[in-house]
């Protein structure tokens, strides 16, 4: 096992930790925009993604504490995409970022960690990678539905559910106002493949 202080794994964990924290913040910003746009279910979904990213950050931070000298700064140099708060193109840019994490960033860093003898880190990085793939798919689907004006429209009858009161019905399009609790359409669960 490569000594942690001299390892690339240490730098990788610090870099990924910062990226996950930034992703968590980005989803909070997008969630605020969704709320402003009266898309409350989307807001909740984005807040869940933010929580996921912060959970990933904690896993990475815990590895730094497990293997490293916690009183030393870790120098980190990395780029981070700054995107708009607007849902379009914010969702698209976030989905592209998540796909890159799944497709190349996490797998390449997992290989380095494994080669340096940190198999537990490598396994966790691959598990996070799989979650980032799910995030990418959800964000892509949300973006596609949003830009096609099909958040609440389906080509065939679909089960729609109110995220406030739980009322359900089956139709091609969601209600404008929930017949039971009278909350607006923005509280309707948006059907996604990964839900």
N, C-alpha and C positions, 0 to 999 in steps of 0.2 A: 504494500500500500504506500503510495506517495504521501510524504508528510503533508498534512493539511495546509500549513502555512506556506508551503512551496508549491502547492497544487493549483492546477487550473480549475479544479472543482470548487475551491474557495471563491475564486473570481466569478465563476458561473453562478453559484448560489446567490452571491450578492447582486449580480446583474439581474438575474431572474426575479429575485425578491423585489427590486426596485420596479421592474416592469409590471409585476403583478399588482403592486400598490398603485401604480399609475393607471393600469387598466381598471382597477376598482374605482378610482376617482372618475375616470372617463364615463363609466356606466352610471355613476351617481349623477353626473352632469346631464347625460342623455335622459336619465329618468326624470330629472327636473323639467327637461324640455317636453317629454311625453306628458307629464302632468299639466304643463302649460297648454298643450294641445288637446287636453281632455281625453287622453288615451291612458286611463288609469290602470287598466290591466297591463298594458305595455310598460308603464312605469313600474309596477310590481315585478314584472319579469326582469327588467333591467336592474332593479335593486337586488334581485336574487343573483344575477350574474355578478354584480359588484361584491356580494357576500362570498360567492364562490372564489372570486379572484383574491379576496383578502384571506380566505382559508388557505389558498395555495401559497400566498405570501408567508403565512405562519408556518406551514410545513417547511418552506425553504429557510426561514429564519431559525427554526428549531434545529435544522441540520448545522447551520453556522454555529449555534450555541453548543451543539453536541461535539463538534470536532475542533472548533477554533478557540482562539484567545479572544474572549468577548470584550476586552478592554481596548483593543486596537481597532483603528479605522481600517476599512477595506476600501482601497482606491478603486473606483468604478468609472469606466468610460463606455458610454453606450448612447445610441441614438434612440429617440422615441418619437413616434408620429403624433403631432398635435393636430387634432381634428376639430371641426366645428361642433357646436352643441346641437345644431339642427338635425332632426332625425334623418332627413335626406340631405346630405350624403353621409352623416355620422354613422348610421347603421352599416352602410356599405363599407366604409373605411375600417370600422371595427371588425367586420366579418373577415376582411382581407388580412388584417393583423392577426386575428385568432387562427386563421388557416395557416399562416406562415409559422406560427408557434407550433401548431400540430404537425405540419408537414416537414419542417426542416429544423427550426430552432431547438425545440425540446429533444427530438431524436438525436441530433448531432451532439448536444451537450450531454445527453445520457450516455452516449458512447464514450465520451471523454471521461466522465465520472466512473464508468465501469472499467475502462482501461487503467485508471489510476487506483482501482481497488475499492471504490465506494459503490458497491453493488446496491446497497439500500437506497442511496441517493438516485442512482440510475433508474431503479424500479419506480421510485416516486415520480421522477421526471416523466417517465413514459405514461404513468397513470394520469398525471396532470395534462400531458399531451392529448390523451383521449378525451378529457373533459373539454379542452380547448377546441377540439374538432366538433363536439356537440354545440358549443357556443357559436362557432362559425356557421354551422348549419341553421341554427335558430335565427341568428342575426341576418343571414342571407335571405331566409324565408320571410322574416319580418320586413326587410327592405323591399323585396319583390312585391309583397302584398301591399305595402304602403305606396310604392310608386305606381302600382297598377290600380290603385284605389279599390283594393279587394280585401282589406282587413276584415270586413264583415260581410263578404259575399263569397259564395262557393259555386262551382259549376253544377254541383248536385246537392241534394238535401244533406244537411249536416246537423249534428247535435250542437246547439248553442247553449252556453251556460253562463248565468250571471255570477260573477266572482264575489258579489256582495251577499246575495240571499240564497244562491244555489238553484234558482229557477232554471229549468231546462225546457227547450222545445226543439223540434226538428223542422228545418226549413232551409231554403237556399240562402237566404239572407237573414242576418241578425235583426232583432227589433231595434228601433230607434231609442225607445225607453222601455226598460224592463216592465212587463205587465204586473209583476208582483210587488217589487220594492220601489219602482219608479226611478231607479238610478239610470243615468244616460248610457248610451251604447258603449262608451269608453270603458265601462266595467265588464263588458262581455269578454269571456275568454276567447282569445284569438287562436283558432285551431292551427297547430303546427305539427309537423311530422314527428318531432322529438318530444312533444308534450306527453 
